[in-house]
Amino acid sequence: MNACSKCQRLYPLDAAFCPNDGGKLAPVAEVAVPPDPEDPRIGNTIVNGRYQIRRKVADGGMGRVYQALDLHAPAGQGNVALKVLHEDVAGDPIQLERFRREYQLSAELPHEHIVEVFDFQETEDHSYALVMEYLEGEELRMMLKRDKTVHPARLIRMLSQLAIGLREPHQRKFVHRDIKPDNIFLCHTEDGPVIKLLDFGSVRDNTEGAKKLTVIGTTIGSPFYMSPEQAQGADDLDHRADVWSLTAIAYEALVGVVPFEGKTGPQVLLAILSNHPQPPSIVADASQPVPPRVDEVIDHGLAKDPQQRIPSVSELADQFGRAYGLTGSHTDWAYLPEQQLQAQLEQCLAGALAAPPQPRAQMPSARGVDPSVAPGGGLTDDDFVMGVPDGPPVALYIAIAVSVTLATVLLVYFLIL
């Protein structure tokens, strides 16, 4: 492989210049990595000399991510990403088991739209490294922070590719359980992004006899994209929780705000259990109008009762594209060049905007559960990392608040008497 002497990024042998900073590339063996006094791993090798750390990519709640060179890989290959766990995570047996399971699960799934995990090994500094394919591009979260919304052609391609990527995991009764913009990666190409779903560490395995790593009643996931059954810690959670999460992401991508808002974790979870979002056709900016029939798809995908919800991600993608007037299905749209899909949408949009909405049925509440006792925590989205909430459950806080309110009402009642 070739490397950039300025930023230490790795590139194929036929690349001559670094598109990141314009630096001239040279064979990786000729580009020494300068030491970093704040991170002794950079420039060194780990896992018995196999992986040479080239640069830091990002820090996360679970670990630090590096770009590295696999010295055992054939010539011209070996560009990998390493997530080296933080000390407290490496010392947690449950967390280690989640990472180990992600590695094992990766070997069983197709990787067209799921990040591939190559290895999981202990490091010399008493941590563990999860070795994955290195992806060039950006997380959907970064795009939303920069652009606020995603234009429909890109969103339809994204949902279509995710439908293809999740088909086999869902058929095998695996539930991702933490789908959020941070875990959707866009690898940019001339035809539009190729989507990769990240982080299967929180996966729920519903196959018979599967080992459970989550205590019943525990909330796993990210609050803004968590289905009602996740918010309740339901034991019968299935793939329709992922349908909910992707519908919530589609809503945010269309209008620039999440469907259920709150300043704290409990407020978000209570909104999910109790409220219904404003229709995207009403909330959307006039510069990117949303057809009324998209409102129906969002309603259906965010049904609080999973029995009433869109039954699969494939059906979600199909309904979403057809609400914009497209013909065909997600398999037709997933790999259509984005410009061509955009041209089709422009031809269909006027008719889609003029199509009358279907009658909006009253959506049922979340399986009859009182939202005042929803589990969760006083947390932001960043506090749910790999599905592990930090701190006491929200049920405790809410129960206390409800009890105090009830006691106050009774006291006022008796004083009036």
N, C-alpha and C positions, 0 to 999 in steps of 0.2 A: 504494500500500500504506500501511498504518498502522504506526506504530512505538511502542514503549514508551520513555519518556524515562528510565526507571530502568535497564532492562537492555539496551535497544537491540534487543530481538527484533522481528522483522517479522511482521505479521499481515495477513489480507485486509481490504479496505476496510469490510466489514460488522462487524468485530470492534470492541468498545468498550473492553474491559479486558484487561489482560495476565493470563492464568491463572497465570503463573509468580510474579508478585509483587503482583498486584492493581493495578498502575499504570494510569492512564487513557491510552488510546491517542490519537494525533493523526496527521494525514497526515505521511508520512515526510519530506517537504520541510520541515516545521516542527520536526522533532526533530533538533537538532544533536547530533553525536557528540562527547563530550568527548575530548580527546587523552589518550593513554596514554604516559607517559614511557618505559615499558619496551617498547613496541611502536609504532614510528612509522607502521606501516601502518594502524592503527585510526583511523578518521575520514577517511582519505584514499582516493583512487581509484587503481586500478592498471590495467594493460593499456590504455594510451592513454585513460585516463579513463572506462573502461566500467564497472568494478566498484567500488562504494563499500563499503569494509570497515566493518561495523557493530560486530562484537564477535568475540572469540576464543571458539571452541567447545572445542577440545581440542588437545593436542600429541601427536604420534605419532613413531614412529621415522623416518618418511620426511619428515614436514612438519608444519606448523601448519595447523589447520583453522579457518576463519572462516565466520561468517554474513555474507553480503554482498547488496547490491542491484544487480541488473543494470540500469543506467541506460538501456540500449537496449531494454529489454523494454516491451511495451505497459502502459498504466496498469493498476494492480491486480495486476501480475505482477512477476516478477523476483527472487523470493526464492530465492537460490542458496547453495550451500556451496562454498567455495574451499579446496582443499588446496594451500598454497604450500610448495614443497619446501625442505628444509634445504639450506644451502650445499653441503655435501659430496655430497648426493644430486644436486643440480642440476649438479654438475661431473662426474658419472659417466655416460658415454655409454650404458652398458647399462641403467642405471636410467631414464634419460630415454626410451630406446626402449620400456621396459616401460610407462611412463606414456602415451606416445604410442600404443602399441598398445591400451591400455585404452580410450583415447578413440575410436580408430578402430573397435574391436570393439563399443563401445556403440551405435554408429550402426546396427549390423547385427542387434541382438538385441531381442526384445520386453522391455519394461520393467515389466510387471505385477509381477514379483517380482525384478527386477534393477535396481539403482540406475542412473539415467540420467546419462550424462556428456555435457555440452554443448560443452565447449571445452577446449583445451589450448594455452596461450600463454606466451610469455616475458614476464617482468615487468620493470619499470624498475630494480629492484634486483638484476638479473642472476640471478634465479631463474626458476621456471616455476610456473604455476598450473593445476591441474586443476579445472575448473568442473563441479559436479554439482548435481542436484536436492537441495534442502534437505529433510531428513526430520525430523519431530518424533516422538520416542519414545525408545527405548533399545536398546542392543546386548543380545543374549542374555547376554553375559558379565556385564553389570551386573545382570541379573535373577538369574543364578545366584549371584553374590556376595551378593546380598541375601536371596534365598529358598532357596538351596541346590538346590532341585529345581523341576521344572515339572510341573504336574498333567497327567494323560494327555490330556484334551480339547485343551488348548493345544498339547501336543507333537504330537498327531496332525494338528491343523490346520497346524502349522508344517511338518512333514514333507510334508504334502500340497501345500502351496503351493510349497515348494522343489522338489518333483517337477515341478510345472507350470513353474516358472521355469527349471529346468535341462533340460527336455525338448529344446528347440531347440539350446542350446549343445552338448549331448551328441550329438544327431543330426548336428550339423555337425563333430563330432570335436574339440570344444574341451573341455579338462579344466581346471576351476577351479584345483585343486591347492593351495589354501590355505583350505579351508572350516574355520572354527573359530567358536566363540561370538562372538568379536570382530567377525566379518564377517557375522553374521546380525542384521539390524536389525528391531525390532518397532515398527511404527507403530500405536499403540493406537487402537482405535475401539470403539464401543458393542458391536459384534458380536464383538470379539476382535481381536487384532493382525493387521495386514496385514504380511506378511514381505517384506523386501527383502534380497537377497544383495549384499554389497559387495565391492569390491576384486578386479577381474579382472586386476590387474597381473601376477600370476604365472601366468596362463593358459598351458596347453600347447596349441599348435595342431598337431593330428595330420593336418591335410589335406595332400595331396600337394604338395610343393614349398614348404611353409611355412618361414619363416625361424626357426631355432632360436636362442634366447638363452641356453640353459643348456648347459654343458659336460657331456658324458656322464659319469655317476658322481657328479654334484653332487646333493645333497639339497635339495629345494625344498618348503617347507611348514612347519607348526608341529608340533613333536615329538609332543605328546600326541594329535594327530589325524592323524598321518601313516601311510599304509598301508605294509605291508612292502615293496612294490615301490618306493615313494618312498624309504623308508629305505635301500634298496640302490642308489638312483640308477639304476633300470632304464630302459633306452632305449625299452621297449615299453609305457610307462605309458599307460593309457587311462581312460575315464570311471569305471571300477569303483574307482579310487582315491578318487573323490568319494563313492561309495557307502560305502566304509570310513569316511571322515571323518564322514559324517552318522550312521553307526551308532554311532561312538564318542561323538558329541555326544548322541545319544539315550540311550545308557547313562548318561552323566554327568547328563543332565536327569532321569532316573528316580531315581537313587540318590544323587546329590550328590557323587560322586567319579569321576575319570576311570578308564577300564578298565585303563590301563597307566600305572603310576606309577614315579617315579624322582626322585632328587635332582639329577641332572645329565642333560644331553642324551644321553650314551652309555647311561646306565642306562635311560632311557625307550625308546630305540630297541632296545636289547637285549631289553627286556620285550616290545615289540611283535613282535619276530622270534621269541621263544622261548616266551612264556607265553600262557596263556589266562585271561581274567578270571573272577572269581567270578560265577555266575549272578545277574542282577539280582533275581530273585525271592527269593534268599537274602540279598542285601546290602541290599535296600530296607527302609526304615523301615516298621514295622507300620501306621502311620497312612496310608500310601500303598502298599498291597500291589500286587505285580506278578504277573500270571498266569504260570504256568510256561511257557506256550507263547511268551511274549515272550523267554524264554531262548533258544529255538530260533532266533528271528528275529535276535537279537543274535549268536549263534554263526555263523549263515549270513552275516550282513553283515560280520562280522569274520574271515571265512575268510582265511587267510594266502595261499593261492593264489587269485589273482583268477578263475581258471577255475572255482573252486568257490564263488565268492561270489554273493550276490544280484546279478542281472545289471543292474539299473537302479534309480534312485532311486524311480521310480514303483512298482516291485515292492516295494521296501523299505517305502514308505508303506502300500501295500495290505496286506502281510503284517503290519505293525505294528498297523494298525487291526483286522484280523480276529483277531489274537491276543487282543485285548480283547473279542472277541465281536461287533464291528460287522459289518453287512452292507453290501455295495456296494464302492466303491473310493475312492481318494484324490480323484477329481473330485467325489464326492458330499460329502466331508467338508471340503474345502478352504475353502469359503465358508459352511458351515453355521454359524449363530451359535453361539458357544462355549457358551452356556448350554444350547442345545438338544442339542448334541453331548454335553455333560456329563450331561444327563438320560438320553440313550441309553446312555451308558457305565454309569451307575448301574444301569440295568435289566439290562445284560449282565454286569456285573462278577462277580456271584456264580457264574454259570455258567462264566465264563472262569477264575475261580480254582479251580473244581472240576475243570476239564478236565485229564485226565492228560497229562503231557508226553510228547512223542514220544521214542523212544530217541535218546540223545545220541551221535552218531557222533564218532569221534576225528578232530579237525581236522588236516589235513596241515600240515607245516612250510612255511616261506616259500620255496617253489620250490627246495628243496634247497640253499639258500645257507647257509653256516656263519654263524650270528649273531655269532661272535666277530670277524668282519671287516666288520661293518655300518658304512657311512659315516655321517657326521653330525658333531656338535660338542658340546663340553661346555657346553651352552646351555640356557636356559629357554625357555618358549614366546615370551616377549617378544623374544628374541634373533633370531627368524626373522621379519623384517619384510619384506613383499613378496617373500618367498622367497629372501632373500639371507643365508646364514649368515655370521656374523662370526667369523673365526678359522680355525685349521687344522682339517681334517676329523677326525672321530672315529676313522676307520680308522687314522690315524697313532698316536693314543693307545692304542687297543686293541691294535694290532699290537705296540707296545712292551711293553704289559702282558703279552700272551701270550708274547712272546719271553722276557721276564724270568722268567715262571713256568716255562716250559719249561726254561730254562737252570738254574734252581734245582732242578727235579726231576732233571735229568741229573746235576747236581753231587752231590746226595744219593745218587743211585744208584751213582755211581762211588766215593763215599766208603764206602758200605756194602760194595762189592766189595773 
